[in-house]
């Protein structure tokens, strides 16, 4: 059929697609003495721990007991070095409309800073205190289903934990995710301030119940997917908006093969989530998701899947307000144990040493004609014993998140 469609005009955007990043808060929250000490050189930062003097009852004319002081040592080590690198050929620089090198440099800066913050907030696992459902009238050991009814009780319980050890009232901060902030905004008891009317670059959204509330999308997250029955073609598993679809013969991005049995399928789906080399872009494995989805899942949210070989689950970990869902045919195959760890603390409870702040370089390729864009950072985090006493792990139930 005759057509003039080949003469149609086409237009390209003046801008590259927008990529959203977390506003980092780690430097605002951290004790950075180690950074100052290790800024020039060195590998470890030591903090001495000295025992406290004991007391006794004095009896006139009798000798008193001399008690020695004991000492020990804890250390923070700069032991993590992360890099990023891309190549942009001169022909692309000349013929493309967009400045890909500058875009890559900006992305590297933000991605590596995200890694630092995720490592920093992961230190909450070393907290000296824990708040769970039992802290707000629920079942001890279970995560908190946060609502407008129990939100105030949660923050009061946090104060109580710190008050019991004589922690200072000043500089108490609550680092929470977007879903938690949403509950606080809907809580009438929270109308003491303009919570959330403004959001600063360091994530501060205002005071609430005596805490400085900081919204952060790099908090540790975990969940488990029960997969005891082989899925049916068309069944889906969704993680942070990225969809994986079961197929007899995968052909499109995000599709994974239904294995000979459910154990084989769990391995294939685990590989698909992780972007593993095994089975990648294979009709008996999985078809890789789009570059943007891979960035979101692996680089931004740092989602990692593990096949629970001893059971029938796939366990995932990651960072942020991650929402998961599924349309698996088997009614018993569902997501469970969706947990986010919020951080209540006195500022400085966690130490952070960024010995090598993210440094982006653009250099010429030695054997070729291209620009090499590369970045490097080096850092270490530590919760010392005195900091653990000022740190609270808050277990938030994420099962109802949408």
C-alpha positions as CSV (number, residue, x, y, z in Angstrom):
1,X,0.0,0.0,0.0
2,X,1.4,3.4,-1.0
3,X,2.5,5.6,2.0
4,X,4.2,8.8,2.7
5,X,5.0,7.9,6.3
6,X,8.8,7.8,5.5
7,X,8.6,11.6,5.1
8,X,7.1,12.2,8.5
9,X,9.1,14.6,10.8
10,X,10.6,13.3,14.0
11,X,11.7,15.3,17.0
12,X,14.1,14.6,19.8
13,X,14.0,16.0,23.3
14,X,16.4,18.7,24.2
15,X,17.1,16.9,27.4
16,X,18.2,13.4,28.4
17,X,15.7,11.5,30.5
18,X,15.6,12.6,34.1
19,X,17.0,10.2,36.7
20,X,15.9,10.6,40.3
21,X,18.3,10.2,43.2
22,X,18.0,10.2,47.0
23,X,18.9,13.4,48.9
24,X,21.8,12.1,51.0
25,X,21.7,12.7,54.8
26,X,24.6,10.6,56.1
27,X,27.0,13.4,56.7
28,X,24.4,15.4,58.6
29,X,23.7,12.4,60.9
30,X,27.2,11.0,61.3
31,X,30.1,11.5,63.8
32,X,32.8,12.6,61.3
33,X,35.8,12.7,63.6
34,X,37.2,9.7,61.8
35,X,36.9,11.5,58.5
36,X,38.9,14.4,59.8
37,X,41.6,12.2,61.2
38,X,41.9,9.9,58.1
39,X,41.5,12.7,55.6
40,X,45.2,12.8,54.6
41,X,46.2,9.2,55.1
42,X,45.9,6.1,57.3
43,X,43.6,3.1,57.3
44,X,42.2,2.7,60.8
45,X,40.7,5.1,63.5
46,X,40.9,3.8,67.0
47,X,38.6,4.8,69.9
48,X,39.7,3.8,73.4
49,X,37.2,2.4,75.8
50,X,38.0,2.9,79.5
51,X,36.1,1.3,82.4
52,X,34.2,3.5,84.8
53,X,35.3,3.9,88.5
54,X,33.4,1.8,91.0
55,X,32.1,3.1,94.4
56,X,32.3,1.6,97.8
57,X,31.2,2.2,101.4
58,X,33.9,3.8,103.6
59,X,34.5,2.4,107.0
60,X,36.5,4.6,109.4
61,X,40.1,3.5,110.1
62,X,39.9,0.7,107.5
63,X,41.8,0.5,104.2
64,X,39.8,1.2,101.1
65,X,39.9,-1.1,98.1
66,X,41.9,0.1,95.2
67,X,40.2,-0.7,91.9
68,X,42.2,-0.4,88.7
69,X,40.7,1.0,85.4
70,X,40.5,-1.4,82.5
71,X,40.9,-0.3,78.9
72,X,40.0,-1.8,75.5
73,X,40.0,-0.6,71.9
74,X,37.6,-0.4,69.1
75,X,38.4,0.6,65.6
76,X,36.9,2.0,62.4
77,X,38.6,0.8,59.2
78,X,38.4,2.5,55.8
79,X,38.0,-0.8,53.9
80,X,35.5,-0.2,51.2
81,X,36.5,1.3,47.8
82,X,33.9,1.7,45.0
83,X,34.4,2.9,41.5
84,X,32.4,3.6,38.3
85,X,33.6,4.0,34.8
86,X,32.3,4.6,31.3
87,X,33.8,5.2,27.8
88,X,32.4,7.8,25.4
89,X,33.9,7.6,21.9
90,X,34.9,10.8,20.1
91,X,32.6,9.9,17.2
92,X,29.6,9.9,19.6
93,X,30.8,13.1,21.1
94,X,30.9,14.7,17.7
95,X,27.8,13.3,16.2
96,X,25.4,13.1,19.2
97,X,23.4,16.1,20.4
98,X,23.7,15.2,24.1
99,X,26.6,15.5,26.5
100,X,26.8,11.9,27.6
101,X,30.1,12.3,29.5
102,X,28.7,15.1,31.7
103,X,25.5,13.1,32.4
104,X,27.6,10.0,33.3
105,X,29.8,12.1,35.7
106,X,26.7,13.5,37.5
107,X,25.2,10.0,37.8
108,X,28.5,8.5,39.2
109,X,28.7,11.2,41.9
110,X,25.2,10.5,43.1
111,X,25.4,6.7,42.8
112,X,28.6,6.5,44.8
113,X,27.2,8.8,47.5
114,X,24.2,6.6,47.7
115,X,26.5,3.6,48.4
116,X,28.1,5.5,51.2
117,X,24.7,6.3,52.8
118,X,23.4,2.8,52.4
119,X,26.5,1.5,54.2
120,X,26.0,4.1,56.9
121,X,22.3,3.4,57.5
122,X,23.0,-0.4,57.5
123,X,24.8,0.2,60.8
124,X,21.4,0.2,62.4
125,X,21.7,-3.5,62.8
126,X,24.3,-2.8,65.5
127,X,21.9,-0.7,67.5
128,X,21.7,-1.2,71.3
129,X,17.9,-0.9,71.3
130,X,15.0,-2.2,69.2
131,X,11.5,-1.0,68.8
132,X,8.9,-3.5,67.4
133,X,5.1,-4.1,67.6
134,X,5.5,-4.9,71.3
135,X,6.6,-1.3,71.9
136,X,3.2,0.0,70.8
137,X,0.9,-2.5,72.2
138,X,1.3,-5.3,69.6
139,X,3.0,-8.6,69.5
140,X,6.6,-8.6,70.8
141,X,9.1,-9.5,68.0
142,X,6.8,-8.5,65.1
143,X,7.3,-5.4,63.0
144,X,5.2,-2.4,63.6
145,X,2.1,-1.8,61.5
146,X,2.4,2.0,61.8
147,X,-0.9,3.8,61.8
148,X,-2.2,7.2,62.9
149,X,-3.3,5.5,66.1
150,X,0.1,4.2,67.3
151,X,2.5,6.7,65.6
152,X,2.7,9.0,68.6
153,X,3.3,5.9,70.9
154,X,6.2,4.8,68.7
155,X,8.0,8.1,69.1
156,X,7.3,8.2,72.8
157,X,8.7,4.6,73.1
158,X,11.9,5.8,71.3
159,X,12.3,8.6,73.9
160,X,11.8,6.2,76.7
161,X,14.6,3.9,75.4
162,X,17.0,6.8,75.3
163,X,15.8,8.4,78.5
164,X,16.5,5.1,80.4
165,X,20.2,5.4,79.6
166,X,20.4,9.2,80.3
167,X,20.9,10.0,76.6
168,X,20.9,13.8,75.9
169,X,17.6,15.2,74.8
170,X,19.2,17.4,72.2
171,X,19.9,16.2,68.6
172,X,17.5,13.3,68.6
173,X,16.7,12.4,65.0
174,X,14.2,9.9,63.5
175,X,15.3,8.7,60.0
176,X,12.2,7.2,58.3
177,X,10.9,6.3,54.9
178,X,8.3,8.0,52.8
179,X,5.5,5.7,53.9
180,X,6.2,6.5,57.5
181,X,6.2,10.2,56.8
182,X,2.8,9.8,55.1
183,X,1.4,8.3,58.3
184,X,2.9,11.2,60.4
185,X,1.3,13.8,58.1
186,X,-2.0,12.1,58.6
187,X,-1.7,12.0,62.4
188,X,-3.6,14.8,64.0
189,X,-1.3,14.7,67.0
190,X,1.5,15.8,64.6
191,X,0.0,19.2,63.9
192,X,2.5,20.8,66.3
193,X,4.6,22.0,63.4
194,X,4.6,22.5,59.6
195,X,5.8,18.9,59.2
196,X,6.7,18.4,55.5
197,X,5.8,21.9,54.4
198,X,9.4,22.2,53.4
199,X,12.1,19.6,52.8
200,X,15.7,20.6,53.1
201,X,18.5,19.1,51.0
202,X,19.6,17.0,54.0
203,X,16.1,15.4,54.2
204,X,14.8,17.3,57.3
205,X,11.1,17.7,57.1
206,X,10.5,19.2,60.5
207,X,10.1,18.5,64.3
208,X,7.7,15.9,65.6
209,X,7.2,14.7,69.2
210,X,10.6,16.0,70.2
211,X,12.4,14.4,67.3
212,X,13.9,15.9,64.1
213,X,12.2,13.9,61.4
214,X,14.4,13.1,58.4
215,X,13.0,11.4,55.3
216,X,15.4,9.0,53.6
217,X,14.9,6.5,50.9
218,X,18.1,4.5,51.7
219,X,16.9,2.6,54.8
220,X,17.5,-1.2,54.8
221,X,14.7,-3.4,53.5
222,X,14.1,-7.1,53.3
223,X,11.3,-9.5,52.2
224,X,10.7,-13.2,51.3
225,X,8.8,-14.7,48.4
226,X,7.3,-18.1,49.0
227,X,7.6,-20.1,45.8
228,X,6.6,-23.7,46.6
229,X,4.7,-24.4,43.4
230,X,5.9,-24.0,39.9
231,X,4.3,-20.8,38.4
232,X,1.9,-20.8,35.5
233,X,2.8,-18.9,32.3
234,X,1.9,-15.3,32.7
235,X,2.4,-15.2,36.5
236,X,4.3,-12.2,37.7
237,X,6.6,-11.1,40.5
238,X,7.0,-7.3,40.9
239,X,9.9,-5.7,42.9
240,X,10.1,-1.9,43.2
241,X,8.1,-1.5,40.0
242,X,10.1,-4.0,38.0
243,X,8.1,-6.9,36.6
244,X,9.3,-10.5,36.1
245,X,7.0,-12.7,34.1
246,X,7.0,-16.5,34.0
247,X,7.0,-18.0,30.5
248,X,7.3,-21.4,28.9
249,X,9.8,-19.8,26.5
250,X,11.0,-16.3,27.6
251,X,11.4,-13.8,24.8
252,X,10.8,-10.3,26.1
253,X,12.7,-8.3,28.8
254,X,11.8,-9.4,32.3
255,X,10.5,-12.9,31.3
256,X,12.0,-16.0,33.0
257,X,11.7,-19.7,32.1
258,X,9.5,-22.0,34.0
259,X,12.0,-24.7,35.0
260,X,11.6,-28.5,35.1
261,X,10.5,-28.1,38.8
262,X,9.9,-25.3,41.2
263,X,13.4,-25.6,42.7
264,X,14.9,-24.9,39.2
265,X,12.5,-22.0,38.7
266,X,13.6,-20.4,41.9
267,X,17.2,-20.5,40.7
268,X,16.2,-18.9,37.4
269,X,14.1,-16.2,39.0
270,X,16.9,-15.4,41.5
271,X,19.3,-15.0,38.6
272,X,16.9,-12.8,36.8
273,X,16.4,-10.5,39.8
274,X,20.2,-10.3,40.3
275,X,21.0,-9.9,36.6
276,X,23.4,-12.9,36.9
277,X,25.4,-14.1,33.9
278,X,24.0,-17.6,34.3
279,X,21.0,-18.0,32.0
280,X,21.0,-14.4,30.8
281,X,19.1,-13.8,27.6
282,X,18.5,-17.5,27.2
283,X,15.3,-19.3,26.4
284,X,16.1,-21.7,29.2
285,X,17.0,-18.8,31.6
286,X,15.7,-15.3,31.5
287,X,15.6,-12.2,29.3
288,X,17.4,-9.2,30.9
289,X,15.3,-6.3,31.9
290,X,15.7,-2.8,30.4
291,X,18.8,-0.7,31.3
292,X,16.6,1.7,33.3
293,X,15.0,-1.1,35.3
294,X,18.4,-2.7,36.0
295,X,19.7,0.7,37.2
296,X,16.6,1.1,39.5
297,X,16.8,-2.5,40.9
298,X,20.5,-3.1,41.2
299,X,22.3,0.3,41.3
300,X,19.7,2.5,43.1
301,X,17.8,0.1,45.4
302,X,20.6,-2.5,45.6
303,X,18.2,-5.4,45.5
304,X,19.9,-8.8,45.9
305,X,18.0,-12.1,45.8
306,X,19.0,-15.3,47.5
307,X,17.5,-18.7,46.8
308,X,16.7,-20.2,50.3
309,X,18.0,-23.7,49.4
310,X,16.9,-25.1,52.7
311,X,13.3,-23.9,52.2
312,X,11.0,-22.8,49.4
313,X,11.6,-19.1,49.5
314,X,13.5,-16.4,47.6
315,X,14.8,-13.8,50.1
316,X,15.6,-10.3,49.0
317,X,17.4,-7.4,50.6
318,X,17.7,-3.8,49.4
319,X,17.3,-0.2,50.4
320,X,14.4,2.3,50.4
321,X,10.6,2.1,50.4
322,X,10.4,-1.0,48.2
323,X,7.0,-2.2,47.3
324,X,6.6,-5.9,46.2
325,X,3.6,-7.8,44.8
326,X,2.8,-11.0,42.8
327,X,0.1,-12.7,40.7
328,X,1.2,-16.2,41.3
329,X,-1.4,-18.9,40.6
330,X,-0.7,-20.8,43.8
331,X,-2.6,-19.1,46.6
332,X,0.1,-19.9,49.2
333,X,2.9,-18.4,47.1
334,X,3.0,-14.9,48.5
335,X,5.3,-12.2,49.8
336,X,6.0,-12.2,53.5
337,X,8.3,-10.6,56.1
338,X,8.4,-7.3,54.4
339,X,10.5,-5.2,56.8
340,X,12.1,-1.8,56.7
341,X,14.5,-0.7,59.5
342,X,14.0,2.9,60.5
343,X,16.8,4.6,62.5
344,X,16.1,6.6,65.7
345,X,19.3,8.0,67.1
346,X,21.2,10.8,68.7
347,X,23.2,12.5,66.0
348,X,26.7,11.2,65.9
349,X,25.8,7.7,67.2
350,X,27.2,6.2,64.0
351,X,30.7,7.1,62.8
352,X,31.5,7.6,59.2
353,X,34.9,8.1,57.6
354,X,34.9,9.2,54.0
355,X,38.6,9.2,53.3
356,X,38.2,9.6,49.6
357,X,35.1,11.7,48.7
358,X,33.7,10.9,45.3
359,X,36.1,12.2,42.8
360,X,35.1,12.2,39.1
361,X,37.8,12.4,36.4
362,X,37.5,12.7,32.6
363,X,40.7,11.5,30.9
364,X,41.7,10.6,27.3
365,X,41.8,6.9,26.3
366,X,45.4,5.9,25.8
367,X,44.8,3.5,22.9
368,X,41.9,5.0,21.0
369,X,39.9,8.1,20.7
370,X,37.5,8.5,23.5
371,X,36.9,10.1,26.9
372,X,37.1,7.9,29.9
373,X,34.8,9.1,32.7
374,X,35.7,7.5,36.0
375,X,35.0,8.0,39.7
376,X,36.4,6.5,43.0
377,X,35.5,6.7,46.6
378,X,36.8,5.1,49.8
379,X,35.0,5.0,53.1
380,X,34.3,3.1,56.3
381,X,31.5,3.0,58.9
382,X,31.3,1.9,62.5
383,X,29.0,1.9,65.5
384,X,31.2,2.1,68.5
385,X,30.0,0.8,71.9
386,X,29.1,4.2,73.1
387,X,27.2,5.0,69.9
388,X,25.2,1.7,70.0
389,X,23.7,2.9,73.3
390,X,22.4,6.0,71.4
391,X,21.0,4.0,68.4
392,X,17.6,2.4,68.0
393,X,16.5,-0.1,65.3
394,X,12.8,0.4,64.5
395,X,11.2,-2.5,62.7
396,X,8.5,-1.2,60.3
397,X,6.0,-3.6,58.7
398,X,6.0,-2.9,54.9
399,X,3.5,-5.5,53.9
400,X,0.7,-3.1,53.3
401,X,2.7,-0.6,51.2
402,X,1.5,0.3,47.8
